[in-house]
Amino acid sequence: MSFKQQCVELSDGRLMPLLGYGTFQNPEIPASKILESTKIAIDIGFRHIDSAYVYKNEKEVGEAIRSKITGGVVKREDIFLTTKLWSTFHRPELVRVGLERSLKSFQLDYVDLYLIHYPISIKPSEEIYTKDENGKILFETVDLCAIWEAMEKCKDAGLAKSIGVSNFNRRQLEMILNKPGLKHRPVCNQVECHPYLNQSKLMDFCKSQDIVLVAYAALGSQRPTNWVDKNAPFLLNDPVLGGMAKKHNRSPAQIALRYQVQRGVVALAQTYEQKEMKENIQVFEFQLPSEDMEVLDGLNRNFRYFPVNIAAEHPNYPYSDDY
């Protein structure tokens, strides 16, 4: 299968690989682990790498990419690199500052995709969260359209080839799409999406607007973190997924990923295990029949592993709406 067949075309004409290697990590995992696993992912064939300022590993991700360029494994244009504007950089004058800081960490001239990580704004700080003396996070309200205009300038400057959003609901997307003088449309919306949260309504809306849906946590959450409830269900242990995996002689992870790419959703998968990386990239080697896709649709329970409850009172909290 050609590279082009494994990609989706964005509204700005650029190609985005349908399967990406996610680099979100638990705080207890050293960043050096991401350096090595990203190198392995590129060797195995991943060309879409998803990072973010808040992950605190852009330096290592950039080092992995540059080492594979230097080694002749890939050229820069072969890699589709995403990173994200963190919430402490939402004031319009800080948007480019945030991107330039990420580029300095990557030691690269541009990213392929720059996303507004959350519609929720936090008071500017050198820390990930700005807190008062009582430990309460200091949120702000910043106009999403003003942030978007600053994102457009980053694209015009060539620092980001494409721009989009993450964790936006329909109403927030429409605010940008209906903005007077809109110059560049968001090419994608990266959201939590898996069989327990299939985002079918948001997916249909995005498709109607030529916005690609990108799924993070496409395999659920494989381990508890400070973001995820320790009692959350383990998606890959779901008996329906397990039965379908046995039927097709595949792994539950392959079924969950195939479900997404077959819907036209870009899927991000994160693992440190080489065997699992090789399995994940094999999702293009088989198809699920329509009846299996319907069964997987039926697993939806609108369950979020990452509800970000700490920001539930913020006016731009995205999960209060139906979708």
C-alpha positions in Angstrom: 0.0 0.0 0.0 1.4 3.4 -1.0 2.1 6.1 1.5 -0.6 8.3 -0.1 -3.2 5.6 0.5 -2.3 5.5 4.1 -2.9 9.3 4.4 -5.9 11.6 4.6 -5.8 14.9 2.7 -6.3 18.0 4.8 -8.3 20.9 3.7 -5.1 22.9 2.9 -4.0 20.1 0.5 -1.4 18.6 2.7 -1.3 14.8 3.5 -1.5 13.5 7.0 -0.7 9.9 7.8 -3.8 8.0 9.2 -1.7 6.4 11.9 0.5 8.4 14.3 2.9 7.6 17.1 1.8 9.4 20.2 4.4 10.6 22.7 2.3 11.4 25.8 4.0 9.9 28.8 3.4 9.4 32.5 5.5 11.8 34.6 7.4 8.9 36.2 8.6 7.7 32.7 12.0 9.4 31.9 12.0 11.5 28.7 14.9 9.3 27.5 12.4 6.5 27.1 10.5 8.7 24.5 13.8 9.4 22.7 14.5 5.7 22.2 10.9 4.7 21.5 10.5 7.5 18.9 13.6 6.3 17.1 12.2 2.7 17.0 8.8 4.0 15.8 10.5 5.8 12.8 12.6 2.7 12.0 9.5 0.5 12.0 7.7 2.9 9.6 5.8 5.5 11.6 6.0 8.9 9.8 3.5 10.8 11.9 4.8 11.8 15.3 2.5 13.6 17.8 4.0 15.7 20.6 3.1 18.7 22.7 4.7 21.4 24.8 3.0 20.1 27.9 4.5 16.6 27.5 7.9 18.0 28.3 9.6 15.8 25.7 9.9 17.9 22.6 13.7 18.0 23.0 13.9 14.2 22.9 11.3 13.9 20.1 13.3 16.3 18.0 16.6 14.5 18.8 15.0 11.2 17.6 13.8 12.8 14.4 17.1 14.6 13.7 19.1 11.4 14.3 17.0 9.5 11.7 17.4 12.3 9.2 21.2 12.4 9.8 21.3 8.6 9.5 19.6 8.7 6.1 16.5 6.8 7.4 14.1 9.6 6.5 14.2 13.2 5.1 12.5 16.0 7.0 9.7 16.1 4.5 8.9 12.4 5.2 8.0 13.2 8.8 4.6 14.7 9.8 5.3 16.3 13.2 2.5 17.7 15.4 2.9 19.8 18.5 0.5 21.9 20.5 0.1 25.4 22.0 -0.2 25.0 25.7 -2.8 27.0 27.7 -0.3 29.4 29.3 0.4 30.8 25.8 -3.1 31.7 24.9 -2.7 35.5 24.9 -2.3 36.4 21.2 1.1 38.0 21.7 2.3 34.7 23.3 1.1 32.2 20.6 4.2 32.6 18.4 6.4 32.6 21.4 5.0 29.2 22.4 5.6 27.8 18.9 9.2 29.2 18.7 9.9 27.7 22.1 8.8 24.3 20.8 10.8 24.7 17.6 13.9 25.5 19.7 13.4 22.3 21.7 12.9 20.3 18.6 15.8 22.1 16.9 13.7 22.1 13.7 12.6 25.0 11.5 8.9 24.1 11.3 6.2 21.7 12.5 3.8 20.1 10.1 0.8 20.8 12.3 0.3 23.2 15.3 -2.8 22.8 17.4 -4.5 24.8 20.2 -4.2 22.1 22.8 -7.2 23.1 24.8 -9.8 25.9 24.5 -9.1 26.5 28.2 -6.7 29.4 29.0 -4.4 29.6 32.0 -2.6 32.7 33.3 0.9 32.9 31.6 3.7 31.3 33.6 6.9 29.4 33.2 5.1 26.5 34.7 2.6 24.2 33.1 0.0 25.5 35.5 -0.1 28.9 37.2 -1.4 28.6 40.7 -2.2 31.0 43.6 -0.9 30.6 47.1 -3.6 28.1 47.9 -2.7 25.9 45.0 -5.7 26.8 42.9 -5.0 27.0 39.1 -5.4 30.6 37.8 -7.5 30.3 34.7 -8.2 33.1 32.2 -10.8 33.8 29.5 -9.1 34.5 26.2 -11.1 35.0 23.0 -10.7 31.8 20.9 -10.9 33.8 17.7 -8.0 36.0 18.8 -5.9 33.0 19.6 -6.8 31.6 16.1 -5.7 34.8 14.4 -2.3 34.4 16.1 -2.2 30.8 14.9 -2.9 32.0 11.3 0.1 34.3 11.6 2.3 31.3 12.6 1.2 29.5 9.4 1.8 32.6 7.3 5.3 32.8 8.7 6.1 29.2 7.7 6.6 28.1 11.3 3.7 25.6 11.0 2.6 24.1 7.7 -0.9 23.5 8.9 -2.9 24.6 11.9 -5.8 23.1 13.8 -7.4 22.6 17.3 -7.6 19.9 19.9 -10.4 19.2 22.5 -12.8 21.6 20.8 -16.6 21.0 20.8 -18.9 21.8 17.9 -19.8 25.3 19.3 -16.2 26.2 19.7 -15.3 25.0 16.2 -18.2 27.1 14.8 -16.9 30.2 16.5 -13.7 29.9 14.5 -15.3 28.8 11.3 -17.7 31.8 11.4 -15.1 34.3 12.4 -15.2 37.4 10.2 -12.0 37.5 8.0 -11.1 33.9 8.6 -8.0 33.2 6.6 -7.1 29.6 7.4 -9.6 27.0 8.5 -8.7 24.5 11.2 -7.6 21.4 9.3 -8.3 19.0 12.2 -9.7 18.6 15.7 -7.7 16.2 17.9 -10.0 14.7 20.6 -10.2 11.7 22.8 -11.8 9.0 20.7 -12.1 5.2 21.1 -14.8 2.5 21.0 -16.1 3.7 24.5 -16.2 7.3 23.2 -16.7 7.1 19.5 -17.5 10.8 19.0 -19.9 10.0 16.1 -21.8 13.3 16.3 -18.6 15.4 16.4 -17.0 13.2 13.7 -20.0 13.8 11.4 -19.9 17.6 12.0 -16.2 17.7 11.3 -16.6 15.8 8.1 -19.3 18.2 7.0 -16.8 21.0 7.5 -13.8 19.2 5.9 -12.1 19.0 9.3 -10.3 15.7 10.0 -10.9 14.1 13.4 -7.8 12.9 15.1 -8.1 10.3 17.9 -5.9 10.4 21.0 -6.3 7.6 23.5 -7.4 5.5 20.6 -6.5 2.4 22.7 -8.2 3.8 25.8 -5.8 4.5 28.6 -3.5 1.6 29.2 -2.3 2.7 32.7 -3.6 5.0 35.4 -2.0 8.4 35.6 -2.7 11.5 37.5 -5.1 12.3 34.7 -6.9 9.0 34.6 -9.1 7.4 37.3 -7.5 4.2 38.5 -10.9 2.5 38.4 -11.4 3.3 34.7 -12.2 0.3 32.5 -9.3 -1.2 30.5 -10.5 -0.9 26.9 -8.2 -3.6 25.5 -9.6 -6.1 27.9 -13.2 -5.6 26.5 -14.6 -9.0 25.6 -16.1 -7.8 22.4 -12.8 -6.4 21.2 -11.1 -9.7 22.4 -13.6 -11.8 20.5 -13.2 -9.8 17.4 -9.4 -9.9 17.6 -9.6 -13.7 17.9 -12.0 -13.9 14.9 -9.6 -11.9 12.7 -6.4 -13.3 14.2 -5.4 -9.8 15.3 -4.7 -8.1 18.6 -7.4 -6.0 20.4 -5.2 -2.9 19.8 -5.2 -3.6 16.0 -9.0 -3.9 16.0 -9.4 -0.6 18.0 -7.0 1.2 15.6 -8.5 -0.4 12.4 -11.9 0.8 13.7 -10.7 4.4 13.6 -8.8 4.5 10.3 -11.7 2.7 8.6 -14.0 5.6 9.7 -11.5 8.1 8.2 -10.3 9.1 11.7 -6.6 9.6 12.2 -5.5 7.3 15.1 -2.7 8.0 17.6 -1.1 5.0 19.3 1.5 5.1 22.1 3.6 2.2 23.3 7.2 1.7 24.3 7.2 -1.9 23.1 8.7 -2.6 19.6 6.4 -5.7 19.2 3.3 -3.6 19.8 4.5 -0.8 17.4 5.0 -3.4 14.7 1.5 -4.8 15.3 -0.1 -1.3 15.4 1.3 -0.4 12.0 -0.2 -3.5 10.5 -3.7 -2.0 10.6 -3.5 -1.3 6.9 -3.2 -5.1 6.2 -6.8 -6.0 6.9 -10.4 -4.6 6.9 -13.3 -5.0 9.2 -16.7 -6.0 7.6 -19.5 -3.5 8.1 -21.2 -5.8 10.7 -18.1 -5.7 12.9 -17.9 -1.9 12.5 -21.6 -1.7 13.7 -20.7 -3.9 16.7 -17.8 -1.7 17.6 -20.1 1.4 17.3 -22.3 -0.3 19.8 -19.6 -0.2 22.5 -19.9 3.5 22.8 -20.8 4.6 26.4 -19.6 8.3 26.2 -16.8 7.4 28.6 -13.9 9.8 28.9 -10.5 8.7 30.3 -9.4 12.4 30.3 -12.4 14.6 31.5 -10.0 17.3 32.8 -12.4 18.0 35.7 -10.1 20.6 37.2 -11.2 23.0 34.5 -14.9 22.1 34.6 -15.9 25.6 35.8 -14.0 27.4 33.0 -16.4 29.1 30.5 -14.5 27.4 27.6 -14.7 23.9 29.2 -15.5 21.8 26.1 -17.2 18.7 27.6 -20.3 20.4 29.0 -21.9 20.4 25.5 -23.3 17.2 24.0 -20.5 17.3 21.4 
